[in-house]
Amino acid sequence: MSTNKNYIDKIYSSSSKVFIFLFIITLIARFFTLFPLVIDHDESTYLVIANEWLKGHIPFKHYIDIKPVGIYGIYALATGLFGQSIIAIRLLTIAAISTSAFFLFKAGRAAGKSNFTSLSSGLLYISLISVDQWGWSGNTEVFFNLFTAAALFFLVKQKKYTGHYFVIGFLMGIGFIIKYHVAFDFLAFLLLIGWVNKSSFKNLIFRIFITGVSFLIPFGLVNLYYYVSGNYTEFINVSFIIPSRYSSSINMSDSGLFVAQFYLFFLPLSMFYFIGVYQRLRLGEDKSKEAILSIIWPGLVWMAVLFTGKLFPHYYAQALIPFSFFALDYLENLNIKKRSYSHFRKGVLSILGILFLIGITSQFFSLIVKPDNEKAVLEYLTEYIKPEDKFYSQKMVLHYMLDKSPQTKYIHPTIFSNKEHIEAFRINLEDEYESIRESNSKYIYCYTNGGSMLRKMIQEKYELVLTSPNKYSLWQKKEK
C-alpha cells in the first residue's frame, strides 16, 4: 500500500499532474463510448444543428430543437476544428468530464478537504457519470456541469475578491445558455453568498448584484445575436413559447420514486452522503456554510430535474456534482486511527474501482457487442450517394456524417413521434411528411413499421435497398 500511497502523493504535487491523471482515468472509463455512431438521439441532434450552423443555417430559424443555443455552439466549435468526427465529439465529452472532476478536486482543496478526499470526489464524478448509459453521450448536462464545478471552486474559496463573484456568475451564465436548469444551481449559490454575507448588508447587496449581473451577460449576448441577425422572433418562439405548450403536470409518486432510484442505485455512497449532511448540521457555526450548501444545493437541483415533469434518466447527471462533492466527507471526518487509514483509502478506492468496472463492462456489451446498424447504412451510402443527391434520415447522425442538410427543420425524431411534441410545435404531420417526400431525396432512411406515415407515402416512388435489425430501412428513389 505504501507504494500506491507514494504514487498518489506524487500526483498531488502539481495541478497539471492531477488534471492529466483525471483525463487518462476518464478516457479509460469511457473508452468504448468513442466508437458507436449513435449513443442517443440528443447527441445526434446537436451534431446536425451545429454542422448546419457552420453553413449559415441559424438554430431556431432554419433548424429547430428546444435546447438553448449554447450546446450547439459547443458542438459547432468541435465540428469547425475537427470536421465531421464522432470521435472528436466523444473526446470533447471526455475532456468536459475530466475538467469537471479537476474542478471538484480544486474545490475540495479550497474548502479545506484532504488531497485524498478531494481527488476521490473527482474520481467519483467520473465513475458515476460513466456507469450507466444515461451518462454516455455528450448531452447538455455533461457540459453545463463543467461550468457549475468551475463556479463551485470560486464559491468555496475561503478568501474571495470582487472578481471571484463576477467569475462565479459568468461561469454559471455560460452553463445557463447550455441548459436553463442551471438557474437552480445558481440560486443555491446565491443563497450561500447571501448567508455568508448576512452580517453586512452593504457587502450582501454588492456581491449579489455583481454575481447576478455577470450571470446575465452570456444570455444577454445570445439575445443580442438573435436581435442583430433579425431572428429574435424565432429565438423567443423556440426558447419560451413552444416549451410553454408542454404539459408540465408533476406526479408526486413518480417523482419521488425517480429521486429514490438515484440514491438506491448509488448505495452505499448515498448512506455516507446523508450521514455527512446530518453530521454537518450538528457541527455548529464553524461548519454552517458547508451545511447550508449541502442541503439547499441538492434540493434545488432536484427541483430543476423534476419541475418539467419529464423524468429522463440523463437528468440525473445534474445531481452528480453536489453528490460527488459531499458524498465522501463523512468518511474523511471519521476518527480513523493512523494504522487504519490505509484501510479507509483501500475501501474508497475499491468502491471507485467497482463502479469503473461496471461502467466499462456495460459499455462494452451495450455499445461494442451489439451491431451498429447505422454504420452499415453509412458505409453503403458513402459508396453510392453523390454530392448532388438529397437525403433524408430519421437517424440524424447520418446527415452529419454525410454532410447532407436535412429535408425538414424539425431535427429531433421525437418531434414527429411524440404526441405532446407534435402539439407543442403545432406540426401538421401529413403536410410535413409530404414535403419530405416531395423534396426529391434520392435516399430516405426511415422506420420500417407498417404504420409509418412516411413509409406509406414513399412506397410508390421508392424501392427498398437495405434493411437493418433495428426496424429501420433505406429506400432509394426509383429510376424513371
C-alpha positions in Angstrom: 0.0 0.0 0.0 2.9 2.3 0.7 4.0 2.2 -2.9 0.4 3.1 -4.1 0.3 5.9 -1.4 3.6 7.4 -2.6 2.4 7.2 -6.2 -0.9 9.1 -5.4 1.1 11.6 -3.3 3.2 12.3 -6.4 0.1 13.1 -8.4 -0.9 15.7 -5.8 2.4 17.5 -6.3 1.1 19.7 -9.1 -2.3 20.7 -10.6 -1.2 19.7 -14.1 -0.4 16.1 -12.9 -3.9 15.9 -11.3 -5.5 17.1 -14.5 -3.6 14.7 -16.7 -4.4 11.8 -14.3 -8.1 12.6 -14.3 -8.2 12.9 -18.1 -6.5 9.5 -18.5 -8.9 7.9 -16.0 -11.9 9.4 -17.8 -10.6 8.2 -21.2 -10.3 4.6 -19.7 -13.7 4.8 -18.0 -15.4 5.9 -21.3 -13.2 4.3 -23.9 -15.9 2.3 -25.5 -18.1 5.4 -26.0 -15.7 6.6 -28.6 -16.7 4.3 -31.3 -20.5 3.8 -31.9 -22.1 6.1 -34.5 -25.2 6.6 -32.3 -25.5 6.6 -28.5 -28.7 8.6 -28.3 -30.9 11.0 -30.4 -30.0 14.1 -28.4 -26.3 13.9 -29.3 -27.1 13.4 -33.0 -29.5 16.4 -32.9 -26.7 18.7 -31.5 -24.3 17.4 -34.2 -26.7 18.2 -37.1 -27.8 21.6 -35.9 -24.2 22.6 -35.1 -23.0 21.5 -38.5 -25.8 23.4 -40.3 -25.0 26.5 -38.2 -21.5 26.4 -39.6 -23.1 26.5 -43.1 -25.0 29.7 -42.1 -28.3 28.0 -41.1 -29.2 29.6 -37.7 -30.5 27.5 -34.9 -34.2 28.1 -34.1 -34.8 29.6 -37.6 -33.7 27.1 -40.1 -33.4 24.0 -37.9 -35.4 23.6 -34.6 -34.9 21.9 -31.3 -35.7 23.4 -28.0 -32.4 23.2 -26.2 -30.7 26.6 -25.5 -28.2 27.6 -28.2 -25.1 27.1 -26.1 -25.0 23.3 -26.7 -25.0 23.9 -30.5 -22.2 26.4 -30.1 -20.0 23.8 -28.3 -20.7 21.2 -31.0 -20.1 23.8 -33.8 -16.8 24.6 -32.3 -15.7 21.0 -32.2 -17.0 20.4 -35.8 -15.3 23.5 -37.1 -12.0 22.4 -35.6 -12.1 18.7 -36.4 -14.7 18.2 -39.1 -17.4 15.5 -39.2 -15.9 13.4 -36.5 -17.8 11.4 -33.9 -14.6 10.5 -32.0 -13.8 14.2 -31.7 -17.2 14.9 -30.1 -16.7 12.0 -27.7 -13.2 13.2 -26.8 -14.7 16.6 -26.2 -17.1 15.0 -23.8 -14.3 13.2 -22.0 -12.4 16.5 -21.7 -15.5 18.2 -20.2 -16.0 15.4 -17.7 -12.3 15.2 -16.6 -12.1 19.0 -16.3 -15.3 18.9 -14.1 -13.6 16.3 -12.0 -10.5 18.5 -11.8 -12.6 21.5 -10.5 -14.2 19.2 -8.0 -10.7 18.4 -6.7 -9.7 22.1 -6.6 -13.0 22.9 -4.9 -12.4 20.3 -2.3 -8.9 21.6 -1.5 -10.2 25.2 -1.4 -12.9 24.0 1.1 -10.2 22.5 3.3 -10.6 18.8 2.5 -7.7 16.4 2.3 -6.0 15.7 -1.0 -7.2 12.2 -1.0 -10.9 13.1 -0.4 -10.7 15.9 -3.0 -9.2 13.7 -5.6 -11.7 10.9 -4.8 -14.6 13.4 -5.3 -13.3 13.9 -8.9 -12.9 10.2 -9.5 -16.3 9.6 -8.1 -17.9 12.0 -10.6 -16.1 10.3 -13.4 -17.3 6.9 -12.4 -20.9 7.9 -11.6 -21.4 9.7 -14.9 -19.9 6.8 -16.8 -21.5 3.8 -15.1 -24.8 3.8 -16.9 -26.0 4.6 -20.5 -27.8 7.8 -19.4 -24.3 9.4 -19.0 -22.5 8.1 -22.0 -23.4 10.7 -24.6 -22.3 14.3 -24.8 -25.6 15.6 -23.5 -26.2 19.1 -22.1 -25.7 18.0 -18.5 -22.1 16.9 -19.2 -21.2 20.4 -20.5 -23.1 22.6 -18.0 -21.7 20.5 -15.1 -18.3 21.7 -16.2 -19.2 25.4 -15.6 -21.0 24.5 -12.3 -18.0 22.7 -11.0 -15.7 25.6 -12.0 -18.0 28.1 -10.3 -18.1 25.9 -7.2 -14.3 26.2 -6.9 -14.6 30.0 -6.7 -17.6 29.8 -4.4 -16.0 27.8 -1.7 -12.7 29.6 -1.6 -12.0 30.9 1.9 -10.9 34.3 0.7 -12.7 35.9 -2.2 -12.3 39.1 -4.1 -14.8 41.1 -6.1 -13.6 39.4 -9.3 -14.4 36.0 -7.9 -18.1 36.9 -7.6 -18.0 38.1 -11.2 -16.4 34.8 -12.3 -19.0 32.7 -10.4 -21.9 34.5 -12.1 -20.3 34.5 -15.5 -19.5 30.7 -15.4 -23.0 29.9 -14.3 -24.3 32.2 -17.0 -22.5 30.1 -19.6 -24.0 27.0 -18.1 -27.4 28.6 -18.3 -27.3 29.1 -22.1 -26.4 25.4 -22.4 -29.5 24.5 -20.3 -31.8 26.7 -18.4 -31.9 24.2 -15.4 -28.6 25.7 -14.3 -30.7 28.6 -12.9 -31.5 26.3 -9.9 -27.8 25.7 -9.2 -27.2 29.4 -9.5 -30.0 30.1 -7.0 -28.3 27.8 -4.5 -25.0 29.6 -4.9 -26.7 33.0 -4.5 -28.3 31.8 -1.3 -25.0 30.7 0.1 -23.4 34.0 -0.8 -26.3 35.7 1.0 -25.8 33.5 4.1 -22.1 34.2 4.2 -22.5 37.9 3.8 -25.7 38.3 6.0 -23.9 40.3 8.7 -23.0 43.1 6.3 -26.0 44.5 4.3 -23.6 46.5 2.0 -21.4 43.6 1.1 -24.5 41.4 0.7 -26.2 43.7 -1.9 -22.9 44.5 -3.7 -21.8 40.8 -4.1 -25.3 39.5 -5.0 -25.5 42.3 -7.6 -22.1 41.6 -9.2 -22.9 37.8 -9.3 -26.3 38.4 -10.8 -25.2 40.9 -13.5 -22.4 38.7 -14.6 -24.7 35.7 -14.8 -26.9 37.6 -17.2 -24.1 38.6 -19.6 -24.0 35.3 -21.7 -27.7 35.2 -22.0 -27.7 38.9 -23.0 -25.2 38.2 -25.7 -27.3 35.4 -27.1 -30.3 37.8 -27.2 -28.2 40.4 -28.9 -27.0 37.9 -31.5 -30.6 36.9 -32.5 -31.8 40.5 -32.4 -29.0 41.8 -34.6 -29.3 38.9 -37.0 -33.0 39.6 -37.4 -34.1 36.3 -35.9 -35.3 37.4 -32.5 -38.9 36.3 -33.0 -37.7 32.8 -33.8 -35.5 32.8 -30.7 -38.4 33.8 -28.4 -40.7 31.3 -30.0 -38.4 28.3 -29.6 -36.9 29.3 -26.3 -40.1 30.2 -24.4 -43.4 29.9 -26.4 -43.0 26.3 -27.6 -41.8 25.0 -24.2 -44.8 26.7 -22.5 -47.1 24.5 -24.5 -45.7 21.3 -23.0 -47.7 19.6 -20.3 -45.9 20.1 -17.0 -48.0 18.0 -14.7 -45.9 16.5 -11.9 -46.8 13.1 -10.5 -45.6 13.2 -6.9 -45.2 9.4 -6.5 -43.4 9.0 -9.8 -41.1 12.0 -8.9 -40.4 10.6 -5.5 -39.6 7.2 -7.0 -37.3 8.8 -9.6 -35.3 10.5 -6.9 -35.2 7.4 -4.7 -33.9 5.3 -7.5 -30.9 7.6 -7.8 -29.9 7.2 -4.2 -30.7 3.4 -4.2 -28.6 2.9 -7.3 -25.5 4.5 -5.7 -25.6 2.7 -2.3 -23.6 2.6 -0.1 -22.3 6.0 -1.2 -25.8 7.5 -0.6 -25.6 6.4 3.1 -22.3 8.2 3.5 -23.8 11.3 1.8 -26.8 11.6 4.1 -24.9 10.8 7.3 -22.4 13.5 6.2 -25.3 16.0 5.8 -26.6 15.1 9.2 -23.2 15.5 10.9 -22.6 18.9 9.3 -25.9 20.1 10.8 -24.6 19.0 14.2 -21.2 20.6 14.0 -22.3 24.1 14.7 -21.4 27.6 13.4 -17.9 26.6 12.1 -19.4 24.3 9.6 -22.6 26.2 8.8 -21.5 27.1 5.3 -21.0 23.5 4.3 -24.3 22.5 6.0 -26.3 25.2 4.2 -24.8 24.3 0.8 -25.2 20.5 1.3 -28.9 21.0 1.8 -30.1 23.8 -0.4 -28.0 22.9 -3.4 -29.1 19.3 -3.9 -32.7 20.3 -3.0 -32.8 22.9 -5.7 -31.1 20.6 -8.2 -33.9 18.1 -7.7 -36.4 20.8 -8.2 -34.8 21.6 -11.5 -34.9 18.0 -12.5 -38.5 17.4 -11.6 -40.3 20.7 -12.4 -40.8 19.9 -16.1 -42.5 16.6 -15.2 -40.1 14.8 -17.6 -38.2 12.1 -15.8 -35.5 11.3 -18.2 -32.6 9.4 -16.7 -29.9 11.7 -18.2 -31.3 14.4 -15.9 -29.6 12.5 -13.0 -26.3 13.9 -14.3 -27.1 17.4 -12.8 -27.3 15.9 -9.3 -23.9 14.3 -9.6 -21.8 17.4 -9.0 -23.2 18.1 -5.5 -23.4 14.4 -4.7 -19.8 13.8 -5.7 -18.6 16.9 -3.8 -20.2 15.9 -0.5 -20.5 12.1 -0.6 -17.1 11.2 0.9 -17.0 13.9 3.6 -18.4 11.6 6.2 -15.6 9.1 5.6 -13.0 11.8 5.9 -14.4 13.1 9.2 -14.3 9.7 10.8 -12.0 9.4 13.7 -9.7 6.9 12.0 -6.6 5.7 13.8 -3.4 6.2 11.8 -2.9 2.4 11.4 -6.4 2.1 9.9 -6.1 5.0 7.5 -4.7 2.7 4.8 -7.8 0.5 5.1 -10.0 3.6 4.7 -8.2 4.5 1.5 -8.5 0.9 0.2 -12.2 1.0 0.9 -12.8 4.2 -1.1 -10.6 3.0 -4.0 -12.5 -0.3 -4.0 -15.8 1.4 -4.4 -14.5 3.5 -7.2 -12.9 0.5 -8.9 -16.2 -1.4 -8.8 -18.0 1.5 -10.3 -15.4 1.8 -13.1 -15.6 -1.9 -13.9 -19.4 -1.9 -14.0 -19.4 1.1 -16.4 -16.7 -0.3 -18.7 -18.3 -3.7 -18.9 -21.8 -2.2 -19.5 -20.4 0.0 -22.3 -18.7 -3.0 -24.0 -21.8 -5.1 -24.1 -24.2 -2.2 -25.0 -22.1 -0.3 -27.5 -19.5 -2.7 -28.9 -21.0 -6.2 -28.9 -24.4 -5.0 -30.3 -24.4 -4.4 -34.1 -24.0 -0.8 -35.1 -26.8 -0.6 -37.7 -26.2 3.0 -38.8 -22.6 2.2 -39.6 -23.7 -0.3 -42.2 -26.0 2.2 -43.7 -23.3 4.9 -43.7 -20.9 2.6 -45.5 -23.5 1.8 -48.2 -24.4 5.5 -48.7 -20.7 6.6 -48.7 -20.2 4.3 -51.6 -23.3 5.2 -53.7 -24.5 8.6 -52.8 -23.4 11.5 -55.0 -22.6 15.1 -53.8 -25.7 16.4 -55.6 -28.0 13.8 -54.2 -30.5 14.9 -51.5 -31.0 12.7 -48.5 -33.4 12.3 -45.5 -32.9 10.2 -42.5 -34.8 9.7 -39.2 -31.4 8.9 -37.7 -30.0 12.4 -37.9 -26.4 11.3 -37.3 -26.3 10.1 -40.9 -26.9 13.7 -42.1 -23.9 14.8 -40.0 -21.5 12.1 -41.3 -22.5 12.6 -44.9 -22.6 16.4 -44.6 -26.1 16.4 -46.0 -28.7 19.0 -44.9 -31.9 17.5 -43.5 -35.1 17.9 -45.5 -37.1 19.2 -42.5 -36.3 21.9 -40.0 -37.5 19.6 -37.1 -34.4 17.7 -36.1 -35.1 15.6 -33.1 -37.0 12.5 -34.2 -39.4 12.5 -31.2 -40.9 15.7 -32.6 -42.6 13.6 -35.1 -43.5 10.6 -32.9 -44.4 12.1 -29.5 -48.0 13.5 -29.4 -47.0 16.1 -26.8 -44.2 17.3 -29.1 -46.4 17.4 -32.1 -49.0 19.6 -30.3 -46.3 21.9 -28.8 -44.7 22.5 -32.2 -48.1 22.6 -33.9 -46.9 20.3 -36.6 -49.2 19.0 -39.4 -47.7 15.6 -39.8 -49.2 14.8 -43.1 -48.0 18.1 -44.6 -44.5 17.7 -43.1 -44.1 14.1 -44.4 -45.5 15.2 -47.8 -42.9 17.9 -48.0 -40.2 15.4 -47.2 -41.5 13.0 -49.9 -41.6 15.9 -52.4 -38.1 17.1 -51.5 -36.8 14.8 -54.3 -34.4 13.0 -51.9 -32.7 10.1 -53.7 -32.4 8.1 -50.4 -34.7 8.0 -47.4 -33.8 6.1 -44.2 -36.9 5.7 -42.0 -38.7 3.4 -39.6 -39.9 0.2 -41.2 -43.1 -0.2 -39.2 -46.1 -0.8 -41.4 -48.0 2.1 -39.8 -45.4 4.7 -40.6 -47.0 7.6 -42.5 -43.7 8.4 -44.2 -43.2 4.8 -45.3 -46.7 4.6 -46.8 -46.0 7.8 -48.7 -42.7 6.7 -50.3 -43.6 3.2 -51.4 -44.9 4.4 -54.7 -41.8 6.3 -55.8 -39.1 4.4 -53.8 -37.7 0.9 -53.6 -36.3 -0.9 -50.6 -32.5 -1.3 -50.8 -31.3 -2.0 -47.3 -32.9 -3.2 -44.0 -31.4 -3.2 -40.5 -32.3 -5.2 -37.4 -33.4 -2.1 -35.6 -36.5 -1.8 -37.8 -35.2 1.0 -40.0 -34.9 0.7 -43.8 -33.1 2.5 -46.5 -35.1 3.4 -49.6 -33.9 4.6 -53.0 -35.9 6.6 -55.5 -36.9 4.5 -58.4 -35.3 5.3 -61.8 -37.7 6.7 -64.3 
